[in-house]
Every structure is written in structure tokens, then in C-alpha cells.
Amino acid sequence: MNEHDLKLLINAQAIKRIQVHYAVMSQGYMVVADGKPLETSKGDTREFKTLDAAAKLLFKMGIADFAVKLKITS
């Protein structure tokens, strides 16, 4: 899901859960909406260097309530 698609789903109130996950491999963060990661225009997972950068994007889209997942649980 790219940023444009996410905005459309947010405006339609079709998103149930937004999370920011810590990406261990890239040592950064990624936005996950209803289990689907935010992607770049090339289809790669969009990565953020800081949690603050991911939060700023979500706030710009109108999302003020989201969960942060720092550790993978099994």
C-alpha cells in the first residue's frame, strides 16, 4: 500500500489499526496499516530512520492514535 492509497483509506475510515514497527534488519521503522506495510512507489517497504519521522507522516495524514511495536513477539 502506498501513501496515496493509505490517505484514501484513512479518509474513507476504512483503516482499523495503524502501527509503527521497528524493522530489525534496517534498524529503522515502518508504518503498518491493517497488517500491510507502507510502500514506496517502487513497491519496497518504506523505511523511516526515526520513530519521530514515522509519527510526523502519520500526523500529517490525520492520524494521531497509533501503536508502536518495538519487539517481535512469537
C-alpha positions, -999 to +999 in steps of 0.1 A: +000+000+000+015+034-010+010+067+007-018+078-017-038+045-010-033+049+027-047+085+026-078+073+006-084+045+031-080+069+061-104+094+045-129+066+040-124+055+076-116+020+063-084+015+084-088-003+117-053-003+130-021+017+124+012+005+139+048+016+136+071-014+138+108-014+145+125-030+115+154-050+129+171-056+095+172-020+085+174-006+121+146+018+113+108+019+115+080+011+091+043+020+091+019-009+090-019-003+083-042-033+089-012-056+085+001-041+053+033-021+052+035+013+037+055+010+004+075+033-019+064+039-054+087+011-065+070-014-042+097-016-015+087-012+022+091+025+032+115+028+060+120+057+084+152+063+103+135+076+134+102+069+152+096+107+151+098+107+113+072+080+110+049+098+135+052+131+116+040+114+084+010+098+103+002+131+119+003+149+085-022+123+073-045+130+102-036+100+124-029+109+160-036+075+175-013+046+166+006+018+183+043+013+184+057-022+182+094-024+191+098-061+195+086-091+175+067-115+197+062-151+189 
